[in-house]
Amino acid sequence: TVGIQDVQKGNFSVYPNPNKGLFTVKVENPQNGMIINIMDATGKIIRTLEAEGASTSIDLSDAAAGVYFVQMTNGNQASVQRVTISR
């Protein structure tokens, strides 16, 4: 089950935010098997990545400008943060 604490800001950061489609996801306590899902404003997953290590660079320069959501699954925690792509 996912509790309120599990879907809050969590143990990762997204920067720079806003950006032009290139950004970094940095995890405070990385574990094996981390998954990053990028979702559009409707909740549709547009990209899924396996993260290795504390920092992962993401290139969404081909995506339209707008608000996206970065969902990080790290061990048994899932957290979501918003990221804005501007042109």
Order of alpha helices (4+ residues) and beta strands (2+ residues): beta-beta-beta-beta-beta-beta-beta
